[in-house]
Amino acid sequence: MSSESQRDEDIFESQFIDKYLSEYASISSIVREALLFELLATVGGVVAGIILSGIRQTKLSNKTKSRSL
């Protein structure tokens, strides 16, 4: 009796793992997981570009001011 219930439990566990892994490794779940990081990386790149642009503009305007003095 216990071997039969153990076998049933093993079958259930195997089916559960197969279902979980197939859902986790599906293309849509991978895209869903990666989309957030892609969006954060894009926003971070835009913010970094704006900051660097501001720094360069400040340095250029300081150089032209020092040359005119």
PASEBA-1860 file (N, C-alpha, C; in nm, 3 decimals):
! residues 69
1> MSSESQRD> 0.081/-0.119/0.000/0.000/0.000/0.000/0.086/0.126/0.000 ~ 0.190/0.125/0.082/0.273/0.244/0.089/0.352/0.266/-0.040 ~ 0.393/0.156/-0.105/0.466/0.170/-0.231/0.376/0.228/-0.340 ~ 0.248/0.190/-0.337/0.153/0.244/-0.435/0.128/0.393/-0.411 ~ 0.112/0.433/-0.287/0.092/0.575/-0.258/0.219/0.655/-0.288 ~ 0.334/0.594/-0.263/0.460/0.661/-0.296/0.473/0.680/-0.447 ~ 0.431/0.579/-0.522/0.436/0.588/-0.668/0.341/0.697/-0.717 ~ 0.221/0.703/-0.660/0.125/0.807/-0.698/0.180/0.946/-0.665
9> EDIFESQF> 0.244/0.956/-0.550/0.303/1.084/-0.510/0.416/1.124/-0.605 ~ 0.498/1.027/-0.644/0.607/1.054/-0.737/0.553/1.099/-0.873 ~ 0.446/1.034/-0.918/0.385/1.072/-1.046/0.331/1.214/-1.038 ~ 0.261/1.244/-0.928/0.206/1.379/-0.911/0.318/1.482/-0.909 ~ 0.424/1.453/-0.834/0.536/1.545/-0.824/0.602/1.566/-0.960 ~ 0.618/1.459/-1.034/0.678/1.468/-1.167/0.592/1.552/-1.261 ~ 0.461/1.532/-1.256/0.371/1.610/-1.341/0.372/1.757/-1.301 ~ 0.376/1.783/-1.171/0.379/1.920/-1.122/0.506/1.991/-1.168
17> IDKYLSEY> 0.620/1.923/-1.155/0.747/1.981/-1.197/0.749/2.005/-1.347 ~ 0.700/1.910/-1.424/0.695/1.926/-1.570/0.609/2.046/-1.609 ~ 0.494/2.059/-1.545/0.404/2.171/-1.575/0.469/2.303/-1.537 ~ 0.531/2.307/-1.419/0.595/2.430/-1.372/0.709/2.470/-1.464 ~ 0.794/2.373/-1.498/0.908/2.405/-1.583/0.865/2.445/-1.724 ~ 0.763/2.380/-1.776/0.719/2.417/-1.910/0.660/2.557/-1.911 ~ 0.592/2.596/-1.804/0.537/2.731/-1.797/0.649/2.832/-1.773 ~ 0.743/2.798/-1.688/0.852/2.890/-1.655/0.944/2.912/-1.773
25> ASISSIVR> 0.968/2.808/-1.851/1.063/2.817/-1.961/0.997/2.853/-2.093 ~ 0.870/2.886/-2.092/0.804/2.920/-2.217/0.853/3.057/-2.266 ~ 0.838/3.081/-2.393/0.884/3.206/-2.453/0.814/3.325/-2.390 ~ 0.684/3.314/-2.369/0.611/3.428/-2.314/0.657/3.461/-2.172 ~ 0.689/3.360/-2.093/0.735/3.390/-1.957/0.875/3.451/-1.959 ~ 0.959/3.406/-2.051/1.092/3.465/-2.062/1.082/3.610/-2.105 ~ 0.998/3.639/-2.202/0.979/3.777/-2.247/0.922/3.861/-2.134 ~ 0.826/3.807/-2.063/0.764/3.880/-1.952/0.867/3.912/-1.845
33> EALLFELL> 0.956/3.819/-1.814/1.059/3.842/-1.714/1.162/3.943/-1.764 ~ 1.201/3.934/-1.890/1.305/4.020/-1.943/1.255/4.160/-1.974 ~ 1.127/4.176/-1.998/1.073/4.305/-2.038/1.096/4.412/-1.933 ~ 1.080/4.379/-1.808/1.102/4.476/-1.701/1.246/4.524/-1.701 ~ 1.341/4.433/-1.713/1.482/4.470/-1.711/1.520/4.549/-1.837 ~ 1.461/4.514/-1.949/1.485/4.588/-2.073/1.435/4.732/-2.058 ~ 1.319/4.748/-2.000/1.262/4.881/-1.979/1.348/4.962/-1.882 ~ 1.390/4.899/-1.773/1.476/4.969/-1.676/1.609/5.009/-1.739
41> ATVGGVVA> 1.667/4.923/-1.819/1.794/4.954/-1.885/1.778/5.070/-1.982 ~ 1.667/5.073/-2.055/1.642/5.181/-2.150/1.624/5.313/-2.077 ~ 1.544/5.313/-1.973/1.523/5.436/-1.895/1.654/5.482/-1.832 ~ 1.730/5.389/-1.779/1.860/5.423/-1.721/1.955/5.482/-1.823 ~ 1.954/5.428/-1.943/2.039/5.482/-2.050/1.998/5.622/-2.090 ~ 1.869/5.648/-2.096/1.820/5.782/-2.130/1.860/5.881/-2.022 ~ 1.841/5.844/-1.896/1.877/5.932/-1.785/2.027/5.959/-1.785 ~ 2.107/5.857/-1.806/2.252/5.875/-1.811/2.292/5.966/-1.926
49> GIILSGIR> 2.228/5.951/-2.040/2.256/6.038/-2.154/2.222/6.183/-2.126 ~ 2.111/6.206/-2.060/2.072/6.343/-2.025/2.172/6.404/-1.927 ~ 2.213/6.326/-1.829/2.310/6.376/-1.730/2.443/6.407/-1.797 ~ 2.492/6.315/-1.882/2.619/6.339/-1.951/2.610/6.459/-2.044 ~ 2.498/6.475/-2.109/2.480/6.590/-2.197/2.487/6.719/-2.116 ~ 2.424/6.720/-2.000/2.429/6.838/-1.914/2.569/6.867/-1.865 ~ 2.645/6.764/-1.831/2.782/6.783/-1.785/2.868/6.840/-1.898 ~ 2.854/6.788/-2.017/2.933/6.837/-2.131/2.898/6.982/-2.164
57> QTKLSNKT> 2.770/7.015/-2.159/2.729/7.153/-2.186/2.788/7.247/-2.082 ~ 2.790/7.206/-1.956/2.846/7.289/-1.849/2.995/7.308/-1.871 ~ 3.067/7.202/-1.906/3.211/7.213/-1.929/3.239/7.303/-2.049 ~ 3.162/7.289/-2.157/3.183/7.372/-2.275/3.155/7.518/-2.246 ~ 3.050/7.546/-2.172/3.017/7.686/-2.142/3.121/7.746/-2.047 ~ 3.178/7.666/-1.957/3.284/7.716/-1.868/3.411/7.745/-1.947 ~ 3.443/7.665/-2.048/3.562/7.689/-2.130/3.548/7.817/-2.210 ~ 3.432/7.840/-2.268/3.413/7.962/-2.347/3.413/8.084/-2.258
65> KSRSL> 3.364/8.075/-2.137/3.366/8.188/-2.044/3.509/8.220/-2.002 ~ 3.591/8.118/-1.975/3.728/8.141/-1.931/3.814/8.196/-2.045 ~ 3.785/8.162/-2.169/3.860/8.215/-2.283/3.826/8.361/-2.309 ~ 3.702/8.398/-2.281/3.662/8.536/-2.309/3.713/8.631/-2.202 ~ 3.753/8.580/-2.086/3.805/8.666/-1.979/3.947/8.693/-2.006
END
